[in-house]
Amino acid sequence: MSNVVKLNSVRHARLQDRARGVTLCQSGFHKWKPLAGQRFDVRQGRLVTTERCERCGVERTILT
Ligand SMILES: [Zn+2]
């Protein structure tokens, strides 16, 4: 039985951690991670870097 309690608390901690991350995302603090493979936008002559938030999956593109 103690095992079950332990598992539940671990799961609860993980949920709390995720909730904290989503709160950060909603505040605009995303955890950006560049996606593999960069595109080059010929029309604008700039390097287009695509990044995705590890937590909520939102994507953004940056022109450099
Ligand atoms: Zn995010």
PDB file of the backbone (N, CA, C, O) and the ligand in Angstrom, with CONECT records:
HET     ZN  A 101       1
ATOM      1  N   MET A   1       0.827  -1.210   0.000  1.00  0.00           N
ATOM      2  CA  MET A   1       0.000   0.000   0.000  1.00  0.00           C
ATOM      3  C   MET A   1       0.860   1.258   0.000  1.00  0.00           C
ATOM      4  O   MET A   1       0.520   2.264  -0.623  1.00  0.00           O
ATOM      5  N   SER A   2       1.988   1.179   0.717  1.00  0.00           N
ATOM      6  CA  SER A   2       2.842   2.369   0.769  1.00  0.00           C
ATOM      7  C   SER A   2       3.390   2.695  -0.623  1.00  0.00           C
ATOM      8  O   SER A   2       3.654   3.850  -0.955  1.00  0.00           O
ATOM      9  N   ASN A   3       3.550   1.647  -1.417  1.00  0.00           N
ATOM     10  CA  ASN A   3       4.007   1.864  -2.786  1.00  0.00           C
ATOM     11  C   ASN A   3       3.036   2.747  -3.566  1.00  0.00           C
ATOM     12  O   ASN A   3       3.431   3.655  -4.297  1.00  0.00           O
ATOM     13  N   VAL A   4       1.754   2.446  -3.382  1.00  0.00           N
ATOM     14  CA  VAL A   4       0.730   3.196  -4.107  1.00  0.00           C
ATOM     15  C   VAL A   4       0.784   4.670  -3.724  1.00  0.00           C
ATOM     16  O   VAL A   4       0.714   5.558  -4.574  1.00  0.00           O
ATOM     17  N   VAL A   5       0.909   4.901  -2.423  1.00  0.00           N
ATOM     18  CA  VAL A   5       0.965   6.289  -1.942  1.00  0.00           C
ATOM     19  C   VAL A   5       2.151   7.012  -2.572  1.00  0.00           C
ATOM     20  O   VAL A   5       2.053   8.165  -2.992  1.00  0.00           O
ATOM     21  N   LYS A   6       3.279   6.295  -2.623  1.00  0.00           N
ATOM     22  CA  LYS A   6       4.485   6.902  -3.166  1.00  0.00           C
ATOM     23  C   LYS A   6       4.271   7.263  -4.643  1.00  0.00           C
ATOM     24  O   LYS A   6       4.615   8.358  -5.087  1.00  0.00           O
ATOM     25  N   LEU A   7       3.694   6.313  -5.391  1.00  0.00           N
ATOM     26  CA  LEU A   7       3.440   6.564  -6.807  1.00  0.00           C
ATOM     27  C   LEU A   7       2.525   7.767  -6.982  1.00  0.00           C
ATOM     28  O   LEU A   7       2.752   8.620  -7.840  1.00  0.00           O
ATOM     29  N   ASN A   8       1.486   7.819  -6.154  1.00  0.00           N
ATOM     30  CA  ASN A   8       0.541   8.933  -6.269  1.00  0.00           C
ATOM     31  C   ASN A   8       1.220  10.278  -6.021  1.00  0.00           C
ATOM     32  O   ASN A   8       0.954  11.261  -6.712  1.00  0.00           O
ATOM     33  N   SER A   9       2.097  10.299  -5.028  1.00  0.00           N
ATOM     34  CA  SER A   9       2.745  11.579  -4.718  1.00  0.00           C
ATOM     35  C   SER A   9       3.688  11.981  -5.847  1.00  0.00           C
ATOM     36  O   SER A   9       3.821  13.163  -6.163  1.00  0.00           O
ATOM     37  N   VAL A  10       4.342  10.992  -6.451  1.00  0.00           N
ATOM     38  CA  VAL A  10       5.227  11.296  -7.581  1.00  0.00           C
ATOM     39  C   VAL A  10       4.414  11.864  -8.728  1.00  0.00           C
ATOM     40  O   VAL A  10       4.795  12.854  -9.351  1.00  0.00           O
ATOM     41  N   ARG A  11       3.283  11.218  -8.998  1.00  0.00           N
ATOM     42  CA  ARG A  11       2.433  11.679 -10.079  1.00  0.00           C
ATOM     43  C   ARG A  11       1.918  13.099  -9.790  1.00  0.00           C
ATOM     44  O   ARG A  11       1.840  13.947 -10.679  1.00  0.00           O
ATOM     45  N   HIS A  12       1.575  13.324  -8.529  1.00  0.00           N
ATOM     46  CA  HIS A  12       1.067  14.637  -8.145  1.00  0.00           C
ATOM     47  C   HIS A  12       2.139  15.704  -8.358  1.00  0.00           C
ATOM     48  O   HIS A  12       1.856  16.788  -8.868  1.00  0.00           O
ATOM     49  N   ALA A  13       3.371  15.385  -7.961  1.00  0.00           N
ATOM     50  CA  ALA A  13       4.473  16.338  -8.113  1.00  0.00           C
ATOM     51  C   ALA A  13       4.679  16.650  -9.583  1.00  0.00           C
ATOM     52  O   ALA A  13       4.930  17.795  -9.958  1.00  0.00           O
ATOM     53  N   ARG A  14       4.569  15.605 -10.425  1.00  0.00           N
ATOM     54  CA  ARG A  14       4.778  15.799 -11.853  1.00  0.00           C
ATOM     55  C   ARG A  14       3.685  16.710 -12.421  1.00  0.00           C
ATOM     56  O   ARG A  14       3.956  17.582 -13.246  1.00  0.00           O
ATOM     57  N   LEU A  15       2.451  16.493 -11.970  1.00  0.00           N
ATOM     58  CA  LEU A  15       1.342  17.323 -12.428  1.00  0.00           C
ATOM     59  C   LEU A  15       1.561  18.769 -12.022  1.00  0.00           C
ATOM     60  O   LEU A  15       1.326  19.690 -12.804  1.00  0.00           O
ATOM     61  N   GLN A  16       2.010  18.957 -10.797  1.00  0.00           N
ATOM     62  CA  GLN A  16       2.275  20.317 -10.317  1.00  0.00           C
ATOM     63  C   GLN A  16       3.346  20.970 -11.167  1.00  0.00           C
ATOM     64  O   GLN A  16       3.243  22.144 -11.525  1.00  0.00           O
ATOM     65  N   ASP A  17       4.378  20.197 -11.487  1.00  0.00           N
ATOM     66  CA  ASP A  17       5.465  20.721 -12.291  1.00  0.00           C
ATOM     67  C   ASP A  17       4.934  21.157 -13.654  1.00  0.00           C
ATOM     68  O   ASP A  17       5.278  22.230 -14.150  1.00  0.00           O
ATOM     69  N   ARG A  18       4.097  20.320 -14.250  1.00  0.00           N
ATOM     70  CA  ARG A  18       3.548  20.650 -15.555  1.00  0.00           C
ATOM     71  C   ARG A  18       2.661  21.891 -15.467  1.00  0.00           C
ATOM     72  O   ARG A  18       2.693  22.749 -16.349  1.00  0.00           O
ATOM     73  N   ALA A  19       1.880  21.979 -14.409  1.00  0.00           N
ATOM     74  CA  ALA A  19       1.003  23.128 -14.234  1.00  0.00           C
ATOM     75  C   ALA A  19       1.833  24.405 -14.127  1.00  0.00           C
ATOM     76  O   ALA A  19       1.458  25.447 -14.665  1.00  0.00           O
ATOM     77  N   ARG A  20       2.952  24.313 -13.435  1.00  0.00           N
ATOM     78  CA  ARG A  20       3.822  25.475 -13.292  1.00  0.00           C
ATOM     79  C   ARG A  20       4.353  25.889 -14.669  1.00  0.00           C
ATOM     80  O   ARG A  20       4.430  27.076 -14.986  1.00  0.00           O
ATOM     81  N   GLY A  21       4.717  24.888 -15.481  1.00  0.00           N
ATOM     82  CA  GLY A  21       5.234  25.184 -16.811  1.00  0.00           C
ATOM     83  C   GLY A  21       4.200  25.858 -17.665  1.00  0.00           C
ATOM     84  O   GLY A  21       4.501  26.835 -18.350  1.00  0.00           O
ATOM     85  N   VAL A  22       2.967  25.348 -17.639  1.00  0.00           N
ATOM     86  CA  VAL A  22       1.898  25.942 -18.440  1.00  0.00           C
ATOM     87  C   VAL A  22       1.638  27.370 -17.996  1.00  0.00           C
ATOM     88  O   VAL A  22       1.378  28.251 -18.816  1.00  0.00           O
ATOM     89  N   THR A  23       1.711  27.590 -16.691  1.00  0.00           N
ATOM     90  CA  THR A  23       1.531  28.952 -16.184  1.00  0.00           C
ATOM     91  C   THR A  23       2.603  29.868 -16.744  1.00  0.00           C
ATOM     92  O   THR A  23       2.323  31.005 -17.123  1.00  0.00           O
ATOM     93  N   LEU A  24       3.835  29.369 -16.795  1.00  0.00           N
ATOM     94  CA  LEU A  24       4.917  30.149 -17.381  1.00  0.00           C
ATOM     95  C   LEU A  24       4.616  30.448 -18.843  1.00  0.00           C
ATOM     96  O   LEU A  24       4.805  31.574 -19.304  1.00  0.00           O
ATOM     97  N   CYS A  25       4.148  29.440 -19.570  1.00  0.00           N
ATOM     98  CA  CYS A  25       3.831  29.614 -20.984  1.00  0.00           C
ATOM     99  C   CYS A  25       2.739  30.665 -21.147  1.00  0.00           C
ATOM    100  O   CYS A  25       2.824  31.524 -22.025  1.00  0.00           O
ATOM    101  N   GLN A  26       1.724  30.596 -20.308  1.00  0.00           N
ATOM    102  CA  GLN A  26       0.621  31.545 -20.429  1.00  0.00           C
ATOM    103  C   GLN A  26       1.084  32.950 -20.101  1.00  0.00           C
ATOM    104  O   GLN A  26       0.462  33.926 -20.520  1.00  0.00           O
ATOM    105  N   SER A  27       2.176  33.057 -19.351  1.00  0.00           N
ATOM    106  CA  SER A  27       2.720  34.375 -19.032  1.00  0.00           C
ATOM    107  C   SER A  27       3.691  34.846 -20.109  1.00  0.00           C
ATOM    108  O   SER A  27       4.247  35.941 -20.034  1.00  0.00           O
ATOM    109  N   GLY A  28       3.881  33.983 -21.119  1.00  0.00           N
ATOM    110  CA  GLY A  28       4.756  34.369 -22.222  1.00  0.00           C
ATOM    111  C   GLY A  28       6.182  33.878 -22.077  1.00  0.00           C
ATOM    112  O   GLY A  28       7.046  34.223 -22.883  1.00  0.00           O
ATOM    113  N   PHE A  29       6.439  33.059 -21.036  1.00  0.00           N
ATOM    114  CA  PHE A  29       7.780  32.524 -20.853  1.00  0.00           C
ATOM    115  C   PHE A  29       7.838  31.100 -21.379  1.00  0.00           C
ATOM    116  O   PHE A  29       7.818  30.140 -20.609  1.00  0.00           O
ATOM    117  N   HIS A  30       7.910  30.974 -22.692  1.00  0.00           N
ATOM    118  CA  HIS A  30       7.964  29.646 -23.294  1.00  0.00           C
ATOM    119  C   HIS A  30       9.382  29.090 -23.223  1.00  0.00           C
ATOM    120  O   HIS A  30      10.367  29.821 -23.112  1.00  0.00           O
ATOM    121  N   LYS A  31       9.438  27.761 -23.291  1.00  0.00           N
ATOM    122  CA  LYS A  31      10.744  27.101 -23.278  1.00  0.00           C
ATOM    123  C   LYS A  31      11.114  26.764 -24.718  1.00  0.00           C
ATOM    124  O   LYS A  31      10.921  25.632 -25.160  1.00  0.00           O
ATOM    125  N   TRP A  32      11.632  27.716 -25.434  1.00  0.00           N
ATOM    126  CA  TRP A  32      11.895  27.554 -26.859  1.00  0.00           C
ATOM    127  C   TRP A  32      13.045  26.597 -27.111  1.00  0.00           C
ATOM    128  O   TRP A  32      14.079  26.630 -26.443  1.00  0.00           O
ATOM    129  N   LYS A  33      12.824  25.736 -28.110  1.00  0.00           N
ATOM    130  CA  LYS A  33      13.881  24.827 -28.539  1.00  0.00           C
ATOM    131  C   LYS A  33      13.885  24.819 -30.064  1.00  0.00           C
ATOM    132  O   LYS A  33      12.850  24.540 -30.669  1.00  0.00           O
ATOM    133  N   PRO A  34      14.989  25.107 -30.688  1.00  0.00           N
ATOM    134  CA  PRO A  34      15.030  25.161 -32.150  1.00  0.00           C
ATOM    135  C   PRO A  34      14.727  23.800 -32.760  1.00  0.00           C
ATOM    136  O   PRO A  34      15.217  22.774 -32.287  1.00  0.00           O
ATOM    137  N   LEU A  35      13.921  23.798 -33.808  1.00  0.00           N
ATOM    138  CA  LEU A  35      13.643  22.562 -34.527  1.00  0.00           C
ATOM    139  C   LEU A  35      14.820  22.262 -35.454  1.00  0.00           C
ATOM    140  O   LEU A  35      15.496  23.162 -35.953  1.00  0.00           O
ATOM    141  N   ALA A  36      15.038  20.967 -35.664  1.00  0.00           N
ATOM    142  CA  ALA A  36      16.143  20.577 -36.539  1.00  0.00           C
ATOM    143  C   ALA A  36      15.851  21.013 -37.971  1.00  0.00           C
ATOM    144  O   ALA A  36      14.724  20.901 -38.453  1.00  0.00           O
ATOM    145  N   GLY A  37      16.868  21.501 -38.627  1.00  0.00           N
ATOM    146  CA  GLY A  37      16.715  21.908 -40.027  1.00  0.00           C
ATOM    147  C   GLY A  37      16.256  23.338 -40.149  1.00  0.00           C
ATOM    148  O   GLY A  37      15.133  23.673 -39.772  1.00  0.00           O
ATOM    149  N   GLN A  38      17.105  24.167 -40.666  1.00  0.00           N
ATOM    150  CA  GLN A  38      16.739  25.568 -40.842  1.00  0.00           C
ATOM    151  C   GLN A  38      16.421  25.836 -42.305  1.00  0.00           C
ATOM    152  O   GLN A  38      17.064  25.311 -43.214  1.00  0.00           O
ATOM    153  N   ARG A  39      15.409  26.668 -42.500  1.00  0.00           N
ATOM    154  CA  ARG A  39      15.021  27.023 -43.862  1.00  0.00           C
ATOM    155  C   ARG A  39      15.636  28.372 -44.231  1.00  0.00           C
ATOM    156  O   ARG A  39      15.961  29.195 -43.375  1.00  0.00           O
ATOM    157  N   PHE A  40      15.776  28.553 -45.503  1.00  0.00           N
ATOM    158  CA  PHE A  40      16.242  29.855 -45.964  1.00  0.00           C
ATOM    159  C   PHE A  40      15.168  30.446 -46.854  1.00  0.00           C
ATOM    160  O   PHE A  40      14.873  29.924 -47.930  1.00  0.00           O
ATOM    161  N   ASP A  41      14.592  31.533 -46.396  1.00  0.00           N
ATOM    162  CA  ASP A  41      13.533  32.172 -47.153  1.00  0.00           C
ATOM    163  C   ASP A  41      14.153  32.990 -48.276  1.00  0.00           C
ATOM    164  O   ASP A  41      14.754  34.039 -48.045  1.00  0.00           O
ATOM    165  N   VAL A  42      13.992  32.482 -49.511  1.00  0.00           N
ATOM    166  CA  VAL A  42      14.653  33.129 -50.646  1.00  0.00           C
ATOM    167  C   VAL A  42      14.039  34.495 -50.928  1.00  0.00           C
ATOM    168  O   VAL A  42      14.734  35.455 -51.262  1.00  0.00           O
ATOM    169  N   ARG A  43      12.727  34.556 -50.785  1.00  0.00           N
ATOM    170  CA  ARG A  43      12.062  35.806 -51.132  1.00  0.00           C
ATOM    171  C   ARG A  43      12.536  36.973 -50.260  1.00  0.00           C
ATOM    172  O   ARG A  43      12.710  38.098 -50.728  1.00  0.00           O
ATOM    173  N   GLN A  44      12.738  36.661 -48.971  1.00  0.00           N
ATOM    174  CA  GLN A  44      13.162  37.733 -48.081  1.00  0.00           C
ATOM    175  C   GLN A  44      14.673  37.737 -47.868  1.00  0.00           C
ATOM    176  O   GLN A  44      15.230  38.654 -47.264  1.00  0.00           O
ATOM    177  N   GLY A  45      15.324  36.690 -48.379  1.00  0.00           N
ATOM    178  CA  GLY A  45      16.778  36.634 -48.264  1.00  0.00           C
ATOM    179  C   GLY A  45      17.269  36.540 -46.841  1.00  0.00           C
ATOM    180  O   GLY A  45      18.350  37.029 -46.511  1.00  0.00           O
ATOM    181  N   ARG A  46      16.463  35.901 -45.985  1.00  0.00           N
ATOM    182  CA  ARG A  46      16.854  35.797 -44.582  1.00  0.00           C
ATOM    183  C   ARG A  46      16.753  34.344 -44.128  1.00  0.00           C
ATOM    184  O   ARG A  46      16.062  33.523 -44.731  1.00  0.00           O
ATOM    185  N   LEU A  47      17.465  34.064 -43.046  1.00  0.00           N
ATOM    186  CA  LEU A  47      17.417  32.736 -42.462  1.00  0.00           C
ATOM    187  C   LEU A  47      16.201  32.634 -41.540  1.00  0.00           C
ATOM    188  O   LEU A  47      16.010  33.453 -40.641  1.00  0.00           O
ATOM    189  N   VAL A  48      15.391  31.613 -41.788  1.00  0.00           N
ATOM    190  CA  VAL A  48      14.190  31.441 -40.981  1.00  0.00           C
ATOM    191  C   VAL A  48      14.414  30.297 -39.999  1.00  0.00           C
ATOM    192  O   VAL A  48      14.582  29.146 -40.402  1.00  0.00           O
ATOM    193  N   THR A  49      14.415  30.617 -38.734  1.00  0.00           N
ATOM    194  CA  THR A  49      14.591  29.600 -37.707  1.00  0.00           C
ATOM    195  C   THR A  49      13.248  29.319 -37.040  1.00  0.00           C
ATOM    196  O   THR A  49      12.572  30.233 -36.568  1.00  0.00           O
ATOM    197  N   THR A  50      12.872  28.042 -37.009  1.00  0.00           N
ATOM    198  CA  THR A  50      11.626  27.661 -36.359  1.00  0.00           C
ATOM    199  C   THR A  50      11.921  27.090 -34.983  1.00  0.00           C
ATOM    200  O   THR A  50      12.747  26.188 -34.841  1.00  0.00           O
ATOM    201  N   GLU A  51      11.256  27.606 -33.990  1.00  0.00           N
ATOM    202  CA  GLU A  51      11.425  27.104 -32.633  1.00  0.00           C
ATOM    203  C   GLU A  51      10.088  26.611 -32.105  1.00  0.00           C
ATOM    204  O   GLU A  51       9.029  27.119 -32.474  1.00  0.00           O
ATOM    205  N   ARG A  52      10.158  25.607 -31.231  1.00  0.00           N
ATOM    206  CA  ARG A  52       8.939  25.074 -30.620  1.00  0.00           C
ATOM    207  C   ARG A  52       9.106  25.034 -29.111  1.00  0.00           C
ATOM    208  O   ARG A  52      10.171  24.699 -28.592  1.00  0.00           O
ATOM    209  N   CYS A  53       8.033  25.383 -28.424  1.00  0.00           N
ATOM    210  CA  CYS A  53       8.066  25.331 -26.968  1.00  0.00           C
ATOM    211  C   CYS A  53       7.968  23.872 -26.521  1.00  0.00           C
ATOM    212  O   CYS A  53       7.079  23.136 -26.949  1.00  0.00           O
ATOM    213  N   GLU A  54       8.899  23.468 -25.652  1.00  0.00           N
ATOM    214  CA  GLU A  54       8.924  22.084 -25.196  1.00  0.00           C
ATOM    215  C   GLU A  54       7.712  21.751 -24.337  1.00  0.00           C
ATOM    216  O   GLU A  54       7.327  20.586 -24.235  1.00  0.00           O
ATOM    217  N   ARG A  55       7.115  22.749 -23.727  1.00  0.00           N
ATOM    218  CA  ARG A  55       6.023  22.482 -22.791  1.00  0.00           C
ATOM    219  C   ARG A  55       4.668  22.469 -23.466  1.00  0.00           C
ATOM    220  O   ARG A  55       3.917  21.505 -23.315  1.00  0.00           O
ATOM    221  N   CYS A  56       4.330  23.528 -24.215  1.00  0.00           N
ATOM    222  CA  CYS A  56       2.970  23.609 -24.748  1.00  0.00           C
ATOM    223  C   CYS A  56       2.916  23.356 -26.250  1.00  0.00           C
ATOM    224  O   CYS A  56       1.827  23.251 -26.813  1.00  0.00           O
ATOM    225  N   GLY A  57       4.082  23.254 -26.917  1.00  0.00           N
ATOM    226  CA  GLY A  57       4.092  22.879 -28.329  1.00  0.00           C
ATOM    227  C   GLY A  57       3.851  24.030 -29.295  1.00  0.00           C
ATOM    228  O   GLY A  57       3.719  23.812 -30.500  1.00  0.00           O
ATOM    229  N   VAL A  58       3.794  25.239 -28.781  1.00  0.00           N
ATOM    230  CA  VAL A  58       3.618  26.399 -29.652  1.00  0.00           C
ATOM    231  C   VAL A  58       4.876  26.602 -30.497  1.00  0.00           C
ATOM    232  O   VAL A  58       5.994  26.398 -30.023  1.00  0.00           O
ATOM    233  N   GLU A  59       4.683  26.999 -31.733  1.00  0.00           N
ATOM    234  CA  GLU A  59       5.831  27.236 -32.609  1.00  0.00           C
ATOM    235  C   GLU A  59       5.944  28.709 -32.966  1.00  0.00           C
ATOM    236  O   GLU A  59       4.951  29.433 -33.026  1.00  0.00           O
ATOM    237  N   ARG A  60       7.169  29.129 -33.198  1.00  0.00           N
ATOM    238  CA  ARG A  60       7.398  30.489 -33.665  1.00  0.00           C
ATOM    239  C   ARG A  60       8.534  30.466 -34.669  1.00  0.00           C
ATOM    240  O   ARG A  60       9.409  29.602 -34.621  1.00  0.00           O
ATOM    241  N   THR A  61       8.507  31.412 -35.564  1.00  0.00           N
ATOM    242  CA  THR A  61       9.601  31.527 -36.529  1.00  0.00           C
ATOM    243  C   THR A  61      10.311  32.848 -36.310  1.00  0.00           C
ATOM    244  O   THR A  61       9.697  33.882 -36.048  1.00  0.00           O
ATOM    245  N   ILE A  62      11.627  32.773 -36.428  1.00  0.00           N
ATOM    246  CA  ILE A  62      12.434  33.972 -36.228  1.00  0.00           C
ATOM    247  C   ILE A  62      13.189  34.268 -37.511  1.00  0.00           C
ATOM    248  O   ILE A  62      13.791  33.372 -38.104  1.00  0.00           O
ATOM    249  N   LEU A  63      13.159  35.489 -37.928  1.00  0.00           N
ATOM    250  CA  LEU A  63      13.943  35.913 -39.089  1.00  0.00           C
ATOM    251  C   LEU A  63      15.253  36.524 -38.597  1.00  0.00           C
ATOM    252  O   LEU A  63      15.264  37.437 -37.772  1.00  0.00           O
ATOM    253  N   THR A  64      16.351  35.996 -39.125  1.00  0.00           N
ATOM    254  CA  THR A  64      17.650  36.534 -38.699  1.00  0.00           C
ATOM    255  C   THR A  64      18.361  37.167 -39.868  1.00  0.00           C
ATOM    256  O   THR A  64      19.470  37.677 -39.714  1.00  0.00           O
TER     257      THR A  64
HETATM  258 ZN    ZN A 101       5.054  27.231 -24.098  1.00  0.00          ZN2+
END
